Amino acid sequence: MKYLFFDIECAGVFKSVAKICAFGYCLTDERFSILEKEDLLINPQGGFHLTDRKGTQGLVLPYKYEDFKNYPTFCERADKIYKLLENEDTLVCGHASMNDVKYLNLESKRFHLPPFRFSFADTQFLYMNKIGDFTRQFGLGTIAKELGVEFTPHRAVDDAYATMRVAQAMCQAENLSLPDLLKKYQITLGQIQDFEVTQTTSIPFEKYKKEREKAKAKREKMRADFHIFADREKRKRAKDGKLKDKTVCFSHALELTDALAKKLLISAFSQGARVTFRAEECDIYLAFESESGQRLQSAISQGARVFTPEKFEEFLQVE
C-alpha cells in the first residue's frame, strides 16, 4: 500500500464555488519514503479573493498570483488528480480533510466532471483521537511545531509534506503503520462518492458528541427552568425600590447556577427591577468576573452597568 498526502489551496471559496489554484501532494510507501512530491499549480479561471475562516482577514499565499493565468486549468489537471486520489492501492490522507474534499466536489461540479470517489483519513482528527481532545481543532502548524516539522504554510506541496511528517511522527511514536494507528483509535475513514461527502469519525468521537448533546440538553432545561421561575416571581415585584425602572439581565453561565441566580433575581425584584433575557435590552447585566463574549459586549455597548454576583449583592446591600 502507498500513502497519498495532499493539500489544496484556493483562489477563492464561496458557497457553491471553490476555485482551486494548487493541488500539492506527497506520495510515499508504507515506510514514509517519498515516491513523488509535486505542487500542481492550476489556473483558477478567476481572481484571487482570499479570506480566513471567519471570512474577514486576507490570507497571503506564497505564490506570484499573476503567474497563475499561465498554468493548466483544473480540467487539464483533472486526469492526474483523479488517478492519484482514486488509486485502490493508496490510502489518501489530508489535514482537516473535509474542506479540501469539499473543494474537489465543488470543482468537479463546476466543470461538469465525474464525481470523485475515494476514502480519506485526516491527521487532524487522528491527532485529536490520539490525545483524547475533541473540544477544539488543531492546525497543521500547531501540531507540526510540536513535532519539530518545518514547512511554509499555505504552499500546498509543503502542507502535504508536513501532513506526511505529522502522520509519520504519530506512527513512529507507537510503532504502528498508518492503517493500524487508525484502527487502534477506532477511526472510520471519510468518503466521497456521487457528490456526497461523509466526514471521518470514530467511536470515541461519537461518544463525545453524545455526551456533549446530553450536556447541552441539560443546560437548556436549566435555563428554561430559570426563565419559568423568573416569569412566576416577577408577579411579586415591588412597585418601588433601588432598581425601579431598571431592567436586569443574567449571563447564560449565571442562569445555570440555579440557587444563586434565583437568589439574585428575588433580590432584584424586591427592589423593583424588571427582568429581560436579551442582553441588549438591559440596564444591569450580571455575570461572573471571568466571563466575556458577545452577550456581555452587547450589554456594555448599550450602556448597561455590569456587576458580578458579589458586587450586585453589595450594591443592593443583601445579607
N, C-alpha and C positions, 0 to 999 in steps of 0.2 A: 504493500500500500504506500501511496505517496500522500504528502500533505500540501495543500494549496492555501497559503495565507494571502489574503487580498485586502485592499483598501480602495475606496473611491473618493474622489473629490469632485465637487460640482461647481459650475459657474454660477448657478442659482437654483434654489429649491422653492417651489411654490406648491399649492395644494395638489395639483394634478400634473405637475411637470418637474422633472429633475434633470437639469442639463449637465450631464456627466462630461467632465473635461480631463479626467485622469483615472485610469484603472491600473493600480500598482499591484504587483503580485510577487510572491516568493514561493517557488515550488521546491520541496525538499523530499528526501526519502524518510523512512521511519526513524532514522537517527539524526534528523535535522541537518543533514548535509545538503547544501544548496545545489539544486539541479538547474534551476533557471531563476533569474531575478530581472524584472523589467518594469519600466514605467511606460505604459501605453497612453500617450497623450492624445487627446481627442478634441476635434473642433466641436464646441458645444452648439454651434449654429445659433448663437445668441450672445448678448452681452453678459458681463460679469456683475452679479448683484449678490454680494457676499455679506451674510449676517451670522451672528452667533445663534445659539439655541433659542434665545429669547426673541430673536428677530430684530435686534437693535444694533449691537456693536459690529462694525465691519471687520471681517477676517481678512488676512493677507496671505495668499498662497505664495510659496517660494518659486514662482514661475514668472516668465515675462508674458503678460496677458496678450500683448499684440502678436505674439508668435502663434497663438492657437488657431488662427484662421488658416494657417498653412498645414495643419495636421489633418490626418484622416478623420472622417466623421464616425459617429457611433456605428452606423450601418456598415461602414468599411472595416471597422474593428470587430464587429459582432461575431464573425465566424470564429476568430481565435478565442474571444471571451467565452462563447458558448462551449467550445471544446475544453477549455481549462476548467470551467465550473461543473460541467456535466460528465466528466470522465468518471466512470463507475469505479475505477481503481484509486480514486482520490478522495481524501477527507478534506472538505472545504472548511476554512475557519477564518473568522474576522474578529475585530474588536468592536463591541456594540453593533453586531452584525445586522440587526433588524433594519437600521437606517440604510445601509448600503444595499441590502437585498431589495428594499422598497424602491430605491433609486433605479435599480436594474428593471424592476417591474414597470415603473413609470416610463422608462426609456423604450422598453420593448413595445409598450402600448403606443407611445408617441410616434414610433416609426413603423407600426403595424408589423412587428416581428413576432415570431413564435414565442409563446411563454417560456420562461426559464423553468427548468425542472432539476432541482438538486437539494440535498440536505446540507445543513451547515452547523458548525459549532461556534462558540463565542467565548473568547478568552476573558472578557469582562465578566460574563456570567459564571464561567468556570472559577475565576478568582473569588467571586462573591460566595460561591458554594464552598470553596476551599477554606475561607476564613470565617464562614458562617455569618456573614453580614449582608442582609438584603435591604437594609434601611436606606442605602444611597448607592449611586453609581460611581464607579472608579474609572477615571480617564486613563487612557493609554499612557500618557506622560507620567501620571502619578505612580502607576504600577512599574513602568519602565525605570523610573528614578530609583524606586525601592530596590529593584533587582539589578541596578547598575547598567542598564541598557541605554546607550546614547543614540539619538536619532534627530532628524529635522522634522518637526511637527508639520503636518498637512502636505508634505511631499508624499504622494500615495505609495510609491515603492518603499520609502523609508518607514512609513507607518506599517506597511505589510511586513517588512523585515523586523521591526520592533515587536509586532504581534507574534511573529515566529519565535523571537528570542524569549518573550514572556511565556509562551507555551512551553518552550524548551526548558526554561528555568523551573517551572512548576512540575514538569515531568521528571526532571533530574532530581529535584528535591525529594521525590517519593519513589524514585527508581521505577517508574512506570511509563509505558508507552502512552501516547495521547488517547487512543481509544480506551485503554484500561483506566486512565485517570478519569475520563468521562464516565465510565462505568462505575468506578468507585464512588463518585458523588451522585450517582443515580440520575444522570442528566440525559434527557431526551433531546435529540437534535432538532433544530428548527427545519422547516421545509418551505419550498416554494414550488408550486405547480399550478397550472391553469389560472395564472394571475392571482392566486391566493397565497398569502404568506402566513405561516404559523411560527411563532417565536419559540426559542429554546425554553425548556422548563426542566424541573427536577422535583423529586419527591419532597426534599426539604423546603424548596421554594413554594410548592403548593401548600405545604403545611403552614408556612409563614403567612401566605396570603389568607388562609382560612382564619388564622389567629388574629391577623390584622383586621379582617372584616368583622370578626366577633367583637373585638375591642371597639371598633368604630360604632357598631350597633349599640354597644353598652353606653358609649359616650352620648350618642344621640338620644337614647332613652333617658339618661340622667339629665340632659339638657332640656328635654321635653317635660320631664317631671318638674324641673325648676320653673319653667315657664308657666306650667299649670298652677304651681304654688303661688307664683307672682300674681297671676290673674285672680286667684282666690283672695290673697292677702290684701290686694290693693283696695278692696272694699272697706278695709279698716283704716285706710289712710287718713291721717289727721288733716284737718282743714287749715291748720296753721302750723308754724314751726320754722326752724332754721333753714329748711330746704323748700319752703313754699315757692311754687312756680319754677322749681328746678327739676330737671329730668336726669335720672341716674341710669347708667348702662354698665353691665358687668362684662368682663372679658370672658371668652369661652372657657379658658382654664379655670377661672374663678367660679363659673357656673357649675363646674364639676366637683366642687369641694363640698357640696350638699349642706352640711350643718353650718359652716362658716358663711356661705353665700346666703343662706336663709336668714341667719342672724343679722347680717349686714342689711339685707333687704327690709326686714322688720324694723330695724333701727331707722332706715331711710324713710319708710312710710310713717313712722311715728313723728318725724319732723316735717311732714307734709310733702315729701318728694313724690314725683311720678317716676315710672319706670319705662324704659324702652329697650328693645333688643337690637336696635340699629345704632351703631356707634356714631354715625354722622348726625344723629338727632339729639345727642345728649349734651347736658351742661357739665356733668360729672361722670368721669369714666374710672371704674375701679379695676385694677389689675395688679398682678404681682410685680415686684420690682424688676425681676429678670425678664419680663415679657417684652416683646417687640412685635412687629408685624403690621399688616395693613389696617386692621381694625383700630389699633392704637393710633396710628398715624392719621386715620380718618377723623377720630375724635379730636386729636390735637389740632388738625387743620381747621376744624370748625370752632376752635376756641375753648374747647372743654378743659376743665381742670382735671388732672389725673391724680388719683390717690391710690396708695397701697391700702390693703385692708387695715393695717395698723394705723396709718395716718388718718384714714377715714374715721376710725373709732375715736381717735384723739380729737378730730375735728368736731365730732358730734358729742364728745365727752361721754362716751359709752363705757360703762364699767365692765 
